[in-house]
Amino acid sequence: MTINQVGILSAFDANAEKDVWDAFRDGLTELGYSEEKGVTFVFRFAEGSYDRLPAFAADLVQLGVDVIVAATPPAINAAKSATSTIPIVFPVGSDPVELGLVSSYDRPGGNVTGVATMSWKLSHPRLALLNELMPTARKVAVIRHSKNVALDLQVRETRAASSKLGIDLLMFELGGAQELEQAFSAARQQEASAMMALSDPMAANNSDKIVSLSFEYRIPVVSPYMHMAKAGAVLAYGPNRALLYRRAASLVARVLKGANPGDLPIEQPSQFDMVINMKSAQSFGLLVPDALLARATHVVR
């Protein structure tokens, strides 16, 4: 029996990502690559601490894994720096061409391929949804993890969107999760009507803390992450991440069969979810428009 060793390198927290990694493994199993048939998984979760990624990537290379599945640009960069020969597949990777991770979408080149979330393209729609939910909101705070340079694209597009919508942005640069409360306190003092989280591991890893602060400081939160809306953010909009991880599984299967990752086109999301938390909306005194509610893929009541 052939043994295939799949290395998992993620900037996220293991608990925050359990559902999507389950979807990834289910996808591989359906394609004939299961633990019962000789696949072993080596997990390395940095839990939002990017400084740990290079050592984790080097560890996976030292172990001689057959493929590295790297989630988010910081993890992809760490994997690329650690090896130019072991195939790298990413299930979420923002815009890999704009970030210089691959040469092109059709032929990424080198040893890297994957699924681009194109997070920056969702910045305008997400802010527009916030504007639809809170039409009188003229000042919106944004929390940004300063160590994640990939967020520059989202920040740029969010600023452009806010200008078109007539919304003033309050940008809070955070060195880590320990600064979240300070950001909420400052946003409250500056009379922000809402808080937006960007698509970033720090936000995903601290969804419960962000939601708790949202209620403590009475600032509703809009997020890219479905689990954050289910925890209490008023609204979330983003790609169906479980489907992205399943699509990454199909790329991994092709690589394990001998395909060159550099020849496999970068895929992009085709299905997006919008979650509205009616409990939270009611708590903040927000009246959710029927037109917005009708477009929701999930409603928390």
C-alpha positions in Angstrom: 0.0 0.0 0.0 1.3 3.4 -1.0 1.8 5.8 1.9 1.0 9.4 1.1 2.0 12.0 3.8 0.1 15.3 3.6 1.5 18.2 5.6 -1.0 20.8 6.8 0.4 24.3 7.5 -2.1 26.9 8.7 -1.9 30.3 10.4 -5.3 29.5 11.9 -6.3 27.9 15.2 -7.1 24.2 14.9 -10.5 24.6 16.6 -11.5 27.5 14.4 -10.8 25.5 11.3 -12.1 22.0 12.2 -15.1 22.1 9.9 -13.1 23.0 6.8 -10.3 20.5 7.4 -13.0 17.9 7.9 -14.4 18.9 4.5 -10.9 18.7 3.0 -10.3 15.1 4.4 -13.8 14.1 3.2 -13.0 15.4 -0.3 -9.7 13.4 -0.3 -11.6 10.3 0.9 -14.1 10.6 -1.9 -11.2 10.6 -4.4 -9.7 7.5 -2.9 -7.1 9.1 -0.5 -8.2 8.2 3.0 -6.3 7.3 6.2 -7.6 3.7 5.7 -5.8 3.6 2.4 -2.5 4.9 3.5 -2.8 8.7 3.8 -1.4 10.3 6.9 -1.8 13.9 7.9 0.7 16.0 9.7 -0.9 19.1 11.2 0.9 22.3 12.1 -1.3 25.2 13.3 0.3 28.5 14.2 -2.8 29.7 16.0 -2.3 33.2 14.6 1.4 33.5 15.5 3.0 34.0 12.1 6.5 33.8 13.6 5.9 30.0 14.1 5.2 29.3 10.4 8.8 29.2 9.0 9.8 26.6 11.6 6.6 24.6 11.0 7.2 24.6 7.3 10.9 23.5 7.7 9.6 20.7 10.0 7.2 19.4 7.3 10.0 19.5 4.7 12.3 17.7 7.1 9.7 15.0 7.5 9.6 14.6 3.7 5.8 15.0 3.2 4.5 14.4 -0.3 2.6 17.7 -0.4 2.2 20.8 1.8 -1.3 22.2 2.1 -0.8 25.8 3.2 -3.7 27.9 4.3 -3.4 31.8 3.9 -0.6 33.8 2.3 1.6 33.9 5.4 1.6 30.0 5.4 2.1 29.9 1.6 5.1 32.2 1.9 6.6 30.1 4.7 6.2 26.9 2.6 7.6 28.5 -0.5 10.7 29.7 1.5 11.1 26.2 2.9 11.0 24.2 -0.4 11.0 24.7 -4.1 10.4 21.0 -4.8 7.7 19.7 -2.6 4.3 20.5 -4.1 2.3 23.2 -2.3 -1.5 23.5 -2.5 -3.4 26.3 -0.8 -7.1 26.1 0.0 -7.4 29.8 0.8 -4.9 32.3 -0.6 -6.4 35.8 -1.2 -5.1 37.0 -4.6 -1.9 34.9 -5.3 -0.9 36.8 -8.4 -1.2 40.3 -6.9 0.7 39.1 -3.9 3.5 37.6 -6.0 2.9 34.0 -4.9 2.4 32.6 -8.4 3.1 33.8 -11.9 -0.5 33.6 -13.3 -3.9 32.1 -12.6 -3.8 29.8 -15.7 -0.2 28.5 -15.2 0.9 29.4 -11.7 4.4 27.9 -12.3 6.9 26.6 -9.8 5.6 24.2 -7.1 2.5 26.0 -6.1 -1.2 25.9 -7.0 -4.5 26.3 -5.1 -7.8 28.1 -4.6 -7.7 31.9 -4.5 -10.3 33.5 -2.2 -9.9 36.9 -3.9 -10.8 38.4 -0.5 -10.2 42.0 -1.7 -13.0 41.6 -4.3 -15.5 41.1 -1.4 -14.6 44.2 0.5 -17.0 46.4 -1.4 -20.0 44.0 -1.4 -19.5 43.4 2.4 -19.4 47.1 3.2 -22.4 47.6 0.9 -24.3 44.9 2.9 -23.4 46.7 6.1 -24.7 50.0 4.6 -27.9 48.2 3.6 -28.3 46.9 7.1 -27.3 50.2 8.8 -28.1 52.9 6.3 -27.5 55.7 8.8 -24.0 54.5 9.7 -21.6 57.1 8.6 -18.5 56.0 10.6 -17.2 52.4 10.5 -14.2 50.9 12.3 -12.0 48.3 10.7 -9.6 46.0 12.7 -6.5 45.0 10.7 -3.7 42.7 11.9 -0.6 44.6 11.0 1.6 41.5 10.6 -0.5 40.2 7.7 0.7 42.2 4.7 -1.8 40.4 2.5 -4.5 42.6 4.0 -3.2 45.6 2.1 -5.5 44.6 -0.8 -8.5 44.4 1.4 -7.7 47.7 3.1 -7.3 49.4 -0.3 -10.6 48.1 -1.6 -12.5 48.9 1.7 -11.2 52.5 1.5 -12.4 52.8 -2.1 -15.8 51.3 -1.2 -16.2 53.6 1.8 -15.5 56.6 -0.4 -18.2 55.6 -2.8 -20.7 54.9 -0.1 -20.0 58.1 1.8 -18.7 56.2 4.9 -15.8 57.4 7.0 -13.4 54.6 8.0 -11.5 54.3 11.3 -8.6 51.9 10.7 -7.2 50.2 13.7 -3.8 48.5 13.3 -3.4 45.7 15.7 -0.2 43.9 16.6 -2.2 41.0 18.0 -5.4 39.8 19.7 -4.4 41.4 23.0 -5.1 44.8 21.4 -8.7 44.0 20.4 -10.3 45.6 23.5 -8.3 48.7 23.0 -9.6 49.0 19.4 -13.2 48.5 20.5 -12.8 51.1 23.3 -11.3 53.6 20.9 -14.0 52.9 18.3 -16.7 53.5 20.9 -15.0 56.8 21.9 -14.9 57.9 18.3 -18.6 57.0 17.9 -18.2 54.2 15.3 -21.6 52.7 14.3 -20.1 49.3 13.4 -16.9 47.3 13.3 -15.7 45.3 10.3 -13.3 42.4 10.5 -11.1 41.6 7.6 -10.5 38.2 6.2 -7.5 37.3 8.4 -6.5 34.4 10.8 -6.4 36.7 13.8 -10.0 37.7 13.4 -11.1 34.1 12.7 -9.2 32.7 15.7 -10.7 35.3 18.0 -14.4 35.3 16.9 -15.7 34.7 20.4 -13.6 37.5 21.9 -14.6 39.9 19.1 -18.3 39.1 19.5 -18.0 39.5 23.3 -16.4 42.9 22.9 -19.1 43.8 20.3 -21.8 43.4 22.9 -19.7 44.9 25.7 -19.0 48.1 23.8 -22.4 48.0 21.9 -20.8 48.0 18.4 -22.3 45.5 15.9 -19.7 43.5 13.9 -19.7 42.5 10.3 -17.4 39.7 9.3 -16.1 37.5 6.4 -16.5 34.4 8.6 -19.7 32.4 8.9 -18.8 31.1 12.3 -18.4 34.6 13.7 -22.0 35.5 12.6 -23.2 32.3 14.2 -21.4 33.3 17.4 -23.0 36.7 17.4 -21.8 39.1 14.7 -24.8 40.7 13.0 -23.8 39.7 9.5 -21.1 37.7 7.6 -20.5 37.5 3.9 -17.8 35.4 2.2 -17.0 32.4 0.1 -18.2 29.0 1.2 -14.9 27.9 2.8 -15.8 24.2 3.1 -16.3 24.1 -0.7 -12.9 25.8 -1.2 -11.2 23.1 1.0 -12.9 20.4 -0.9 -11.7 21.9 -4.2 -8.2 22.0 -2.8 -8.6 18.3 -2.0 -9.1 17.6 -5.7 -5.9 19.5 -6.5 -4.0 17.5 -3.9 -5.3 14.3 -5.3 -4.1 15.3 -8.8 -0.7 16.2 -7.4 -0.4 12.9 -5.6 -1.2 11.2 -8.9 1.8 13.0 -10.4 0.5 16.2 -11.8 2.8 19.2 -11.7 1.2 21.9 -9.4 2.7 24.7 -11.6 0.5 23.4 -14.5 -2.7 23.3 -12.5 -4.8 26.6 -12.9 -5.6 28.6 -9.8 -9.3 28.1 -8.9 -11.6 30.8 -7.6 -14.8 30.6 -5.4 -18.2 30.3 -7.1 -20.5 30.1 -4.1 -20.8 32.7 -1.4 -22.7 32.6 1.9 -24.4 35.4 3.8 -25.4 34.8 7.4 -27.6 37.2 9.3 -27.9 36.8 13.1 -31.4 38.1 13.9 -30.8 37.8 17.7 -27.9 40.1 17.5 -29.6 42.5 15.1 -32.5 42.8 17.5 -30.1 43.2 20.5 -28.6 46.2 18.7 -32.0 47.6 17.7 -31.4 47.0 14.0 -34.3 46.4 11.6 -33.2 43.9 9.0 -34.7 44.8 5.6 -36.8 42.1 4.0 -34.8 42.3 0.8 -31.6 41.6 2.7 -33.1 38.8 4.7 -34.4 37.2 1.5 -30.8 37.0 0.1 -29.3 35.3 3.2 -28.1 31.7 2.9 -28.3 31.2 6.7 -30.4 33.0 9.3 -29.6 32.7 13.1 -32.8 33.2 15.0 
